Amino acid sequence: VRMDLRTVVLDVPTQDVISHDNVSVHVNAVVYFRVIDPQKAVIQVEDFHMATSQLAQTTLRSVLGGHELDEMLSERERLNSDIQDILDKQTDIWGIKISNVEIKHIDLDESMIRAIAKQAEAERERRAKVINAKGELEASKNILAAAEVISQNPQAIQLRYLQTLSDVSNDKTNTIVFPFPTELSDLFKTK
């Protein structure tokens, strides 16, 4: 029996996988392997190519089915390595060496893509609200500190009052309300 000892590229057809968090995805992969012991490849298994293909399909489904969707999308390298290790151990008795496994595509339903987009948008809004609340807290602490400094010096209050009037005069609104300090009313009292 003649045996080709070159690396074989095996395209694993698309598999329907239900993730650990019950999301249905379509996954395909590619497996690179080669025969390292031709005698075992002929004697230990009837058709090593078909056996490796079937084993790759079932292993892909079982490994990915044990993980959540987020892990599938973000930890692809680790999943590739896990699948390769499992396949390599199983095919060793057939004289086959699995050199590499690559998950090619993880396809989601359109409704799931929309749900993930909504989740990402909600997360961005949550972060924006947290940042805004931290900014408000910091601003309120600074205003309180400024109020304590100003309250200790009456001239500082007057300077702040004049600065506020200057700011208001630059505004183009029609109505301006002038706060009138009670200390000034003492000047106009008649005896």
ChimeraX commands (.cxc) that place a marker at each C-alpha (Angstrom):
marker #1 position 0.00,0.00,0.00 radius 0.5
marker #1 position 1.38,3.38,-0.96 radius 0.5
marker #1 position 0.98,6.11,1.65 radius 0.5
marker #1 position 1.31,9.88,1.18 radius 0.5
marker #1 position 3.27,11.31,4.14 radius 0.5
marker #1 position 2.71,14.96,3.28 radius 0.5
marker #1 position 0.53,17.26,5.39 radius 0.5
marker #1 position -3.16,16.90,4.58 radius 0.5
marker #1 position -5.50,19.90,4.82 radius 0.5
marker #1 position -8.91,18.73,6.01 radius 0.5
marker #1 position -11.82,21.15,5.71 radius 0.5
marker #1 position -14.25,20.46,8.54 radius 0.5
marker #1 position -17.74,21.24,7.19 radius 0.5
marker #1 position -19.99,23.72,8.96 radius 0.5
marker #1 position -21.32,22.35,12.21 radius 0.5
marker #1 position -24.39,23.55,14.10 radius 0.5
marker #1 position -23.30,24.13,17.69 radius 0.5
marker #1 position -25.38,25.18,20.67 radius 0.5
marker #1 position -23.15,27.04,23.10 radius 0.5
marker #1 position -23.18,26.59,26.86 radius 0.5
marker #1 position -25.39,29.70,27.13 radius 0.5
marker #1 position -27.89,28.29,24.58 radius 0.5
marker #1 position -26.88,30.32,21.53 radius 0.5
marker #1 position -27.04,28.53,18.19 radius 0.5
marker #1 position -23.98,29.15,15.99 radius 0.5
marker #1 position -22.59,27.72,12.77 radius 0.5
marker #1 position -18.89,26.88,12.99 radius 0.5
marker #1 position -16.41,25.50,10.49 radius 0.5
marker #1 position -12.73,24.76,10.83 radius 0.5
marker #1 position -9.67,23.40,9.09 radius 0.5
marker #1 position -7.41,20.64,10.41 radius 0.5
marker #1 position -3.82,20.03,9.29 radius 0.5
marker #1 position -2.51,16.51,9.84 radius 0.5
marker #1 position -0.06,14.02,8.42 radius 0.5
marker #1 position 0.63,10.32,8.64 radius 0.5
marker #1 position 3.67,9.62,10.83 radius 0.5
marker #1 position 3.27,5.84,11.06 radius 0.5
marker #1 position 1.98,4.39,7.78 radius 0.5
marker #1 position 1.63,0.90,9.21 radius 0.5
marker #1 position -0.76,2.04,11.96 radius 0.5
marker #1 position -2.67,4.23,9.48 radius 0.5
marker #1 position -3.40,1.14,7.38 radius 0.5
marker #1 position -3.88,-1.49,10.09 radius 0.5
marker #1 position -5.48,0.40,13.02 radius 0.5
marker #1 position -8.25,2.16,11.11 radius 0.5
marker #1 position -10.17,1.37,7.92 radius 0.5
marker #1 position -10.04,4.86,6.38 radius 0.5
marker #1 position -7.86,7.25,8.38 radius 0.5
marker #1 position -8.94,10.26,6.30 radius 0.5
marker #1 position -12.67,9.69,6.93 radius 0.5
marker #1 position -12.05,8.75,10.56 radius 0.5
marker #1 position -10.07,11.94,11.18 radius 0.5
marker #1 position -12.78,14.01,9.47 radius 0.5
marker #1 position -15.57,12.51,11.58 radius 0.5
marker #1 position -13.55,12.84,14.77 radius 0.5
marker #1 position -12.79,16.49,13.96 radius 0.5
marker #1 position -16.49,17.25,13.43 radius 0.5
marker #1 position -17.65,15.69,16.69 radius 0.5
marker #1 position -14.76,17.17,18.68 radius 0.5
marker #1 position -15.47,20.64,17.28 radius 0.5
marker #1 position -19.12,20.37,18.37 radius 0.5
marker #1 position -18.36,18.98,21.82 radius 0.5
marker #1 position -15.56,21.42,22.69 radius 0.5
marker #1 position -17.38,24.54,21.48 radius 0.5
marker #1 position -20.66,23.38,23.02 radius 0.5
marker #1 position -18.99,23.50,26.43 radius 0.5
marker #1 position -18.19,27.21,26.13 radius 0.5
marker #1 position -20.25,30.38,26.12 radius 0.5
marker #1 position -20.56,32.55,23.02 radius 0.5
marker #1 position -18.28,35.26,24.43 radius 0.5
marker #1 position -15.53,32.68,24.97 radius 0.5
marker #1 position -15.95,31.33,21.43 radius 0.5
marker #1 position -15.49,34.80,19.99 radius 0.5
marker #1 position -12.71,36.06,22.24 radius 0.5
marker #1 position -10.65,32.96,23.06 radius 0.5
marker #1 position -10.35,31.34,19.65 radius 0.5
marker #1 position -6.63,30.53,20.05 radius 0.5
marker #1 position -7.23,28.59,23.26 radius 0.5
marker #1 position -10.13,26.70,21.70 radius 0.5
marker #1 position -7.99,25.84,18.66 radius 0.5
marker #1 position -5.34,24.44,21.00 radius 0.5
marker #1 position -7.87,22.44,23.04 radius 0.5
marker #1 position -9.36,20.86,19.91 radius 0.5
marker #1 position -5.90,20.07,18.55 radius 0.5
marker #1 position -4.83,18.38,21.80 radius 0.5
marker #1 position -7.96,16.21,21.90 radius 0.5
marker #1 position -7.68,15.22,18.23 radius 0.5
marker #1 position -3.97,14.50,18.52 radius 0.5
marker #1 position -4.48,12.15,21.48 radius 0.5
marker #1 position -7.30,10.31,19.68 radius 0.5
marker #1 position -5.50,9.93,16.34 radius 0.5
marker #1 position -2.15,8.93,17.81 radius 0.5
marker #1 position -3.18,5.26,17.82 radius 0.5
marker #1 position -3.87,5.57,14.07 radius 0.5
marker #1 position -0.37,6.89,13.37 radius 0.5
marker #1 position -1.72,10.39,12.64 radius 0.5
marker #1 position -0.19,13.64,13.96 radius 0.5
marker #1 position -2.51,16.67,14.15 radius 0.5
marker #1 position -0.24,19.65,13.53 radius 0.5
marker #1 position -2.78,22.47,13.66 radius 0.5
marker #1 position -6.49,23.25,14.05 radius 0.5
marker #1 position -7.99,26.59,13.08 radius 0.5
marker #1 position -11.60,27.66,13.61 radius 0.5
marker #1 position -12.41,29.56,10.41 radius 0.5
marker #1 position -15.85,31.07,10.95 radius 0.5
marker #1 position -18.32,31.43,13.78 radius 0.5
marker #1 position -21.57,32.60,12.19 radius 0.5
marker #1 position -24.49,33.93,14.23 radius 0.5
marker #1 position -28.12,34.40,13.30 radius 0.5
marker #1 position -29.11,37.96,12.36 radius 0.5
marker #1 position -31.33,38.26,15.45 radius 0.5
marker #1 position -28.39,37.29,17.67 radius 0.5
marker #1 position -26.16,39.90,16.02 radius 0.5
marker #1 position -28.78,42.56,16.78 radius 0.5
marker #1 position -29.06,41.37,20.38 radius 0.5
marker #1 position -25.28,41.55,20.83 radius 0.5
marker #1 position -25.25,45.05,19.34 radius 0.5
marker #1 position -27.98,46.15,21.80 radius 0.5
marker #1 position -26.02,44.63,24.68 radius 0.5
marker #1 position -22.85,46.45,23.62 radius 0.5
marker #1 position -24.75,49.75,23.31 radius 0.5
marker #1 position -26.27,49.28,26.78 radius 0.5
marker #1 position -22.81,48.61,28.19 radius 0.5
marker #1 position -21.43,51.79,26.57 radius 0.5
marker #1 position -24.34,53.82,28.01 radius 0.5
marker #1 position -23.75,52.33,31.44 radius 0.5
marker #1 position -20.06,53.27,31.33 radius 0.5
marker #1 position -20.94,56.80,30.18 radius 0.5
marker #1 position -23.35,57.21,33.11 radius 0.5
marker #1 position -20.75,55.96,35.58 radius 0.5
marker #1 position -18.15,58.37,34.20 radius 0.5
marker #1 position -20.68,61.22,34.29 radius 0.5
marker #1 position -21.61,60.42,37.91 radius 0.5
marker #1 position -17.92,60.36,38.92 radius 0.5
marker #1 position -17.46,63.74,37.23 radius 0.5
marker #1 position -20.49,65.18,39.05 radius 0.5
marker #1 position -19.17,63.86,42.37 radius 0.5
marker #1 position -15.74,65.40,41.78 radius 0.5
marker #1 position -17.29,68.70,40.69 radius 0.5
marker #1 position -19.53,68.84,43.78 radius 0.5
marker #1 position -16.51,68.23,46.05 radius 0.5
marker #1 position -14.64,71.07,44.34 radius 0.5
marker #1 position -17.65,73.42,44.64 radius 0.5
marker #1 position -17.97,72.57,48.33 radius 0.5
marker #1 position -14.27,73.26,48.89 radius 0.5
marker #1 position -14.54,76.58,47.03 radius 0.5
marker #1 position -17.62,77.56,49.09 radius 0.5
marker #1 position -15.73,76.87,52.33 radius 0.5
marker #1 position -12.83,79.08,51.20 radius 0.5
marker #1 position -15.11,81.89,50.04 radius 0.5
marker #1 position -17.26,81.79,53.20 radius 0.5
marker #1 position -14.21,82.51,55.36 radius 0.5
marker #1 position -13.56,85.85,53.66 radius 0.5
marker #1 position -16.33,88.46,53.01 radius 0.5
marker #1 position -14.24,90.20,50.32 radius 0.5
marker #1 position -14.03,86.90,48.41 radius 0.5
marker #1 position -17.83,86.73,48.43 radius 0.5
marker #1 position -18.02,90.23,46.96 radius 0.5
marker #1 position -15.43,89.39,44.29 radius 0.5
marker #1 position -17.36,86.27,43.36 radius 0.5
marker #1 position -20.57,88.33,43.22 radius 0.5
marker #1 position -18.97,90.84,40.86 radius 0.5
marker #1 position -17.56,88.03,38.68 radius 0.5
marker #1 position -21.03,86.51,38.44 radius 0.5
marker #1 position -22.50,89.86,37.41 radius 0.5
marker #1 position -19.84,90.17,34.73 radius 0.5
marker #1 position -20.70,86.70,33.44 radius 0.5
marker #1 position -24.42,87.45,33.41 radius 0.5
marker #1 position -23.90,90.72,31.54 radius 0.5
marker #1 position -22.27,88.78,28.67 radius 0.5
marker #1 position -25.38,86.61,28.33 radius 0.5
marker #1 position -27.93,87.75,25.72 radius 0.5
marker #1 position -31.05,86.94,27.76 radius 0.5
marker #1 position -33.71,89.59,28.36 radius 0.5
marker #1 position -34.15,89.17,32.09 radius 0.5
marker #1 position -31.40,89.68,34.65 radius 0.5
marker #1 position -32.01,89.13,38.36 radius 0.5
marker #1 position -29.66,90.97,40.71 radius 0.5
marker #1 position -29.30,89.53,44.16 radius 0.5
marker #1 position -29.16,92.35,46.64 radius 0.5
marker #1 position -26.92,91.79,49.69 radius 0.5
marker #1 position -28.58,92.80,52.95 radius 0.5
marker #1 position -25.44,94.64,54.04 radius 0.5
marker #1 position -26.04,97.24,51.32 radius 0.5
marker #1 position -29.52,98.00,52.63 radius 0.5
marker #1 position -27.93,99.32,55.81 radius 0.5
marker #1 position -26.39,102.18,53.78 radius 0.5
marker #1 position -29.79,103.42,52.60 radius 0.5
marker #1 position -31.56,103.40,55.96 radius 0.5
marker #1 position -32.65,106.80,57.14 radius 0.5
marker #1 position -32.46,107.76,60.73 radius 0.5
marker link #1:1,2 radius 0.2
marker link #1:2,3 radius 0.2
marker link #1:3,4 radius 0.2
marker link #1:4,5 radius 0.2
marker link #1:5,6 radius 0.2
marker link #1:6,7 radius 0.2
marker link #1:7,8 radius 0.2
marker link #1:8,9 radius 0.2
marker link #1:9,10 radius 0.2
marker link #1:10,11 radius 0.2
marker link #1:11,12 radius 0.2
marker link #1:12,13 radius 0.2
marker link #1:13,14 radius 0.2
marker link #1:14,15 radius 0.2
marker link #1:15,16 radius 0.2
marker link #1:16,17 radius 0.2
marker link #1:17,18 radius 0.2
marker link #1:18,19 radius 0.2
marker link #1:19,20 radius 0.2
marker link #1:20,21 radius 0.2
marker link #1:21,22 radius 0.2
marker link #1:22,23 radius 0.2
marker link #1:23,24 radius 0.2
marker link #1:24,25 radius 0.2
marker link #1:25,26 radius 0.2
marker link #1:26,27 radius 0.2
marker link #1:27,28 radius 0.2
marker link #1:28,29 radius 0.2
marker link #1:29,30 radius 0.2
marker link #1:30,31 radius 0.2
marker link #1:31,32 radius 0.2
marker link #1:32,33 radius 0.2
marker link #1:33,34 radius 0.2
marker link #1:34,35 radius 0.2
marker link #1:35,36 radius 0.2
marker link #1:36,37 radius 0.2
marker link #1:37,38 radius 0.2
marker link #1:38,39 radius 0.2
marker link #1:39,40 radius 0.2
marker link #1:40,41 radius 0.2
marker link #1:41,42 radius 0.2
marker link #1:42,43 radius 0.2
marker link #1:43,44 radius 0.2
marker link #1:44,45 radius 0.2
marker link #1:45,46 radius 0.2
marker link #1:46,47 radius 0.2
marker link #1:47,48 radius 0.2
marker link #1:48,49 radius 0.2
marker link #1:49,50 radius 0.2
marker link #1:50,51 radius 0.2
marker link #1:51,52 radius 0.2
marker link #1:52,53 radius 0.2
marker link #1:53,54 radius 0.2
marker link #1:54,55 radius 0.2
marker link #1:55,56 radius 0.2
marker link #1:56,57 radius 0.2
marker link #1:57,58 radius 0.2
marker link #1:58,59 radius 0.2
marker link #1:59,60 radius 0.2
marker link #1:60,61 radius 0.2
marker link #1:61,62 radius 0.2
marker link #1:62,63 radius 0.2
marker link #1:63,64 radius 0.2
marker link #1:64,65 radius 0.2
marker link #1:65,66 radius 0.2
marker link #1:66,67 radius 0.2
marker link #1:67,68 radius 0.2
marker link #1:68,69 radius 0.2
marker link #1:69,70 radius 0.2
marker link #1:70,71 radius 0.2
marker link #1:71,72 radius 0.2
marker link #1:72,73 radius 0.2
marker link #1:73,74 radius 0.2
marker link #1:74,75 radius 0.2
marker link #1:75,76 radius 0.2
marker link #1:76,77 radius 0.2
marker link #1:77,78 radius 0.2
marker link #1:78,79 radius 0.2
marker link #1:79,80 radius 0.2
marker link #1:80,81 radius 0.2
marker link #1:81,82 radius 0.2
marker link #1:82,83 radius 0.2
marker link #1:83,84 radius 0.2
marker link #1:84,85 radius 0.2
marker link #1:85,86 radius 0.2
marker link #1:86,87 radius 0.2
marker link #1:87,88 radius 0.2
marker link #1:88,89 radius 0.2
marker link #1:89,90 radius 0.2
marker link #1:90,91 radius 0.2
marker link #1:91,92 radius 0.2
marker link #1:92,93 radius 0.2
marker link #1:93,94 radius 0.2
marker link #1:94,95 radius 0.2
marker link #1:95,96 radius 0.2
marker link #1:96,97 radius 0.2
marker link #1:97,98 radius 0.2
marker link #1:98,99 radius 0.2
marker link #1:99,100 radius 0.2
marker link #1:100,101 radius 0.2
marker link #1:101,102 radius 0.2
marker link #1:102,103 radius 0.2
marker link #1:103,104 radius 0.2
marker link #1:104,105 radius 0.2
marker link #1:105,106 radius 0.2
marker link #1:106,107 radius 0.2
marker link #1:107,108 radius 0.2
marker link #1:108,109 radius 0.2
marker link #1:109,110 radius 0.2
marker link #1:110,111 radius 0.2
marker link #1:111,112 radius 0.2
marker link #1:112,113 radius 0.2
marker link #1:113,114 radius 0.2
marker link #1:114,115 radius 0.2
marker link #1:115,116 radius 0.2
marker link #1:116,117 radius 0.2
marker link #1:117,118 radius 0.2
marker link #1:118,119 radius 0.2
marker link #1:119,120 radius 0.2
marker link #1:120,121 radius 0.2
marker link #1:121,122 radius 0.2
marker link #1:122,123 radius 0.2
marker link #1:123,124 radius 0.2
marker link #1:124,125 radius 0.2
marker link #1:125,126 radius 0.2
marker link #1:126,127 radius 0.2
marker link #1:127,128 radius 0.2
marker link #1:128,129 radius 0.2
marker link #1:129,130 radius 0.2
marker link #1:130,131 radius 0.2
marker link #1:131,132 radius 0.2
marker link #1:132,133 radius 0.2
marker link #1:133,134 radius 0.2
marker link #1:134,135 radius 0.2
marker link #1:135,136 radius 0.2
marker link #1:136,137 radius 0.2
marker link #1:137,138 radius 0.2
marker link #1:138,139 radius 0.2
marker link #1:139,140 radius 0.2
marker link #1:140,141 radius 0.2
marker link #1:141,142 radius 0.2
marker link #1:142,143 radius 0.2
marker link #1:143,144 radius 0.2
marker link #1:144,145 radius 0.2
marker link #1:145,146 radius 0.2
marker link #1:146,147 radius 0.2
marker link #1:147,148 radius 0.2
marker link #1:148,149 radius 0.2
marker link #1:149,150 radius 0.2
marker link #1:150,151 radius 0.2
marker link #1:151,152 radius 0.2
marker link #1:152,153 radius 0.2
marker link #1:153,154 radius 0.2
marker link #1:154,155 radius 0.2
marker link #1:155,156 radius 0.2
marker link #1:156,157 radius 0.2
marker link #1:157,158 radius 0.2
marker link #1:158,159 radius 0.2
marker link #1:159,160 radius 0.2
marker link #1:160,161 radius 0.2
marker link #1:161,162 radius 0.2
marker link #1:162,163 radius 0.2
marker link #1:163,164 radius 0.2
marker link #1:164,165 radius 0.2
marker link #1:165,166 radius 0.2
marker link #1:166,167 radius 0.2
marker link #1:167,168 radius 0.2
marker link #1:168,169 radius 0.2
marker link #1:169,170 radius 0.2
marker link #1:170,171 radius 0.2
marker link #1:171,172 radius 0.2
marker link #1:172,173 radius 0.2
marker link #1:173,174 radius 0.2
marker link #1:174,175 radius 0.2
marker link #1:175,176 radius 0.2
marker link #1:176,177 radius 0.2
marker link #1:177,178 radius 0.2
marker link #1:178,179 radius 0.2
marker link #1:179,180 radius 0.2
marker link #1:180,181 radius 0.2
marker link #1:181,182 radius 0.2
marker link #1:182,183 radius 0.2
marker link #1:183,184 radius 0.2
marker link #1:184,185 radius 0.2
marker link #1:185,186 radius 0.2
marker link #1:186,187 radius 0.2
marker link #1:187,188 radius 0.2
marker link #1:188,189 radius 0.2
marker link #1:189,190 radius 0.2
marker link #1:190,191 radius 0.2
view
